[in-house]
Protein backbone atom coordinates (compact mmCIF):
# COMPACT_ATOMS: atom_id res chain seq x y z
CA UNK A 1 0.00 0.00 0.00
CA UNK A 2 2.79 2.48 0.86
CA UNK A 3 4.82 1.80 -2.30
CA UNK A 4 1.69 1.97 -4.42
CA UNK A 5 0.85 5.42 -3.01
CA UNK A 6 4.36 6.78 -3.64
CA UNK A 7 5.29 4.85 -6.78
CA UNK A 8 8.64 4.10 -5.11
CA UNK A 9 9.83 0.71 -3.85
CA UNK A 10 13.29 1.80 -2.71
CA UNK A 11 14.95 5.16 -2.20
CA UNK A 12 18.04 6.66 -0.56
CA UNK A 13 17.94 9.77 1.62
CA UNK A 14 20.74 11.39 3.56
CA UNK A 15 21.14 14.12 6.15
CA UNK A 16 23.84 15.17 8.57
CA UNK A 17 23.82 13.92 12.14
CA UNK A 18 20.67 12.35 13.51
CA UNK A 19 17.07 13.51 13.19
CA UNK A 20 14.06 12.52 15.27
CA UNK A 21 11.92 9.98 13.45
CA UNK A 22 9.08 12.53 13.39
CA UNK A 23 11.27 14.85 11.27
CA UNK A 24 12.27 11.99 8.96
CA UNK A 25 8.55 11.15 8.57
CA UNK A 26 7.86 14.81 7.69
CA UNK A 27 10.67 14.77 5.09
CA UNK A 28 9.21 11.63 3.53
CA UNK A 29 5.72 13.15 3.42
CA UNK A 30 7.08 16.35 1.85
CA UNK A 31 8.85 14.28 -0.78
CA UNK A 32 5.87 11.96 -1.30
CA UNK A 33 2.60 13.81 -0.63
CA UNK A 34 0.67 10.57 -1.25
CA UNK A 35 1.84 9.39 2.19
CA UNK A 36 -0.11 12.09 4.02
CA UNK A 37 -3.22 10.63 5.58
CA UNK A 38 -2.09 7.04 4.96
CA UNK A 39 -1.60 4.97 8.12
CA UNK A 40 1.88 3.46 8.21
CA UNK A 41 4.63 2.65 10.68
CA UNK A 42 8.34 3.10 10.23
CA UNK A 43 10.85 0.49 11.32
CA UNK A 44 14.42 1.71 11.78
CA UNK A 45 17.10 -0.93 11.26
CA UNK A 46 14.38 -3.61 11.54
CA UNK A 47 12.92 -2.32 14.84
CA UNK A 48 9.81 -0.28 15.49
CA UNK A 49 10.66 2.92 17.36
CA UNK A 50 8.68 5.98 18.43
CA UNK A 51 8.73 9.36 16.71
CA UNK A 52 11.19 10.89 19.20
CA UNK A 53 13.92 8.31 18.44
CA UNK A 54 17.02 9.81 16.75
CA UNK A 55 17.63 8.32 13.31
CA UNK A 56 21.11 8.50 11.82
CA UNK A 57 21.67 9.05 8.13
CA UNK A 58 22.27 5.69 6.51
CA UNK A 59 19.83 3.80 8.74
CA UNK A 60 17.53 1.34 7.00
CA UNK A 61 13.92 2.55 7.10
CA UNK A 62 10.97 0.35 6.25
CA UNK A 63 7.54 1.93 5.78
CA UNK A 64 4.92 -0.64 6.65
CA UNK A 65 1.14 -0.50 6.29
CA UNK A 66 -1.08 -1.52 9.20
CA UNK A 67 -1.36 -5.26 9.67
CA UNK A 68 -2.63 -7.69 12.23
CA UNK A 69 -1.40 -11.07 13.23
CA UNK A 70 -2.50 -14.01 15.18
ROGU-713840 format. One record per atom (N, C-alpha, C): residue in three letters; x, y, z. Coordinates in pm, whole numbers. Layout:
ROGU-713840
ALA X Y Z
...
end
This chain:
ROGU-713840
UNK 81 -118 0
UNK 0 0 0
UNK 87 126 0
UNK 193 130 79
UNK 279 248 86
UNK 349 270 -47
UNK 411 166 -102
UNK 482 180 -230
UNK 386 217 -342
UNK 267 164 -338
UNK 169 197 -442
UNK 131 345 -436
UNK 122 400 -315
UNK 85 542 -301
UNK 197 635 -347
UNK 322 592 -329
UNK 436 678 -364
UNK 491 648 -503
UNK 469 526 -552
UNK 529 485 -678
UNK 676 451 -663
UNK 723 436 -539
UNK 864 410 -511
UNK 875 285 -424
UNK 960 193 -465
UNK 983 71 -385
UNK 1108 82 -300
UNK 1204 163 -345
UNK 1329 180 -271
UNK 1385 317 -303
UNK 1444 380 -202
UNK 1495 516 -220
UNK 1604 541 -116
UNK 1698 627 -150
UNK 1804 666 -56
UNK 1787 813 -18
UNK 1797 840 110
UNK 1794 977 162
UNK 1916 994 250
UNK 1963 1116 263
UNK 2074 1139 356
UNK 2057 1276 420
UNK 2113 1288 539
UNK 2114 1412 615
UNK 2233 1406 707
UNK 2269 1518 766
UNK 2384 1517 857
UNK 2336 1492 999
UNK 2416 1421 1074
UNK 2382 1392 1214
UNK 2266 1296 1225
UNK 2185 1318 1327
UNK 2067 1235 1351
UNK 1945 1326 1361
UNK 1833 1278 1311
UNK 1707 1351 1319
UNK 1605 1267 1394
UNK 1514 1330 1467
UNK 1406 1252 1527
UNK 1323 1186 1417
UNK 1272 1069 1444
UNK 1192 998 1345
UNK 1076 1084 1295
UNK 1018 1166 1381
UNK 908 1253 1339
UNK 953 1346 1226
UNK 1075 1397 1233
UNK 1127 1485 1127
UNK 1153 1406 999
UNK 1204 1285 1013
UNK 1227 1199 896
UNK 1092 1169 830
UNK 990 1139 910
UNK 855 1115 857
UNK 807 1239 780
UNK 828 1358 836
UNK 786 1481 769
UNK 861 1499 636
UNK 990 1468 634
UNK 1067 1477 509
UNK 1010 1382 404
UNK 978 1261 447
UNK 921 1163 353
UNK 786 1211 299
UNK 704 1269 386
UNK 572 1315 342
UNK 582 1440 255
UNK 685 1522 276
UNK 708 1635 185
UNK 750 1585 47
UNK 834 1484 47
UNK 885 1428 -78
UNK 780 1346 -151
UNK 691 1282 -74
UNK 587 1196 -130
UNK 452 1233 -67
UNK 386 1335 -121
UNK 260 1381 -63
UNK 153 1272 -52
UNK 163 1167 -132
UNK 67 1057 -125
UNK 70 983 8
UNK 175 1003 88
UNK 184 939 219
UNK 97 1008 324
UNK 69 1135 304
UNK -11 1209 402
UNK -149 1146 413
UNK -191 1121 534
UNK -322 1063 558
UNK -327 912 544
UNK -215 850 508
UNK -209 704 496
UNK -151 649 626
UNK -219 553 690
UNK -160 497 812
UNK -41 406 777
UNK 71 431 839
UNK 188 346 821
UNK 280 361 942
UNK 361 260 963
UNK 463 265 1068
UNK 599 262 1002
UNK 697 312 1075
UNK 834 310 1023
UNK 920 225 1116
UNK 986 127 1058
UNK 1085 49 1132
UNK 1222 105 1096
UNK 1306 121 1197
UNK 1442 171 1178
UNK 1537 57 1210
UNK 1618 20 1111
UNK 1710 -93 1126
UNK 1637 -215 1183
UNK 1520 -243 1126
UNK 1438 -361 1154
UNK 1375 -361 1293
UNK 1360 -243 1354
UNK 1292 -232 1484
UNK 1194 -116 1480
UNK 1075 -138 1537
UNK 981 -28 1549
UNK 1027 63 1663
UNK 1025 193 1636
UNK 1066 292 1736
UNK 961 404 1737
UNK 965 489 1840
UNK 868 598 1843
UNK 924 721 1772
UNK 837 820 1752
UNK 873 936 1671
UNK 983 1024 1731
UNK 1014 1007 1859
UNK 1119 1089 1920
UNK 1258 1025 1906
UNK 1265 903 1857
UNK 1392 831 1844
UNK 1482 898 1740
UNK 1609 926 1774
UNK 1702 981 1675
UNK 1734 876 1568
UNK 1733 920 1444
UNK 1763 832 1331
UNK 1885 888 1260
UNK 1988 806 1248
UNK 2111 850 1182
UNK 2096 835 1031
UNK 2164 919 958
UNK 2167 905 813
UNK 2230 770 781
UNK 2176 700 687
UNK 2227 569 651
UNK 2152 454 717
UNK 2063 485 811
UNK 1983 380 874
UNK 1886 322 771
UNK 1852 197 787
UNK 1753 134 700
UNK 1613 166 755
UNK 1530 224 672
UNK 1392 255 710
UNK 1298 168 628
UNK 1200 112 694
UNK 1097 35 625
UNK 962 97 659
UNK 887 137 558
UNK 754 193 578
UNK 654 80 559
UNK 580 53 664
UNK 492 -64 665
UNK 347 -22 688
UNK 256 -79 609
UNK 114 -50 629
UNK 65 -120 755
UNK -53 -83 803
UNK -108 -152 920
UNK -131 -300 887
UNK -110 -383 985
UNK -136 -526 967
UNK -171 -585 1101
UNK -231 -700 1098
UNK -263 -769 1223
UNK -212 -911 1211
UNK -192 -971 1323
UNK -140 -1107 1323
UNK -212 -1190 1426
UNK -182 -1315 1423
UNK -250 -1401 1518
UNK -157 -1500 1579
end
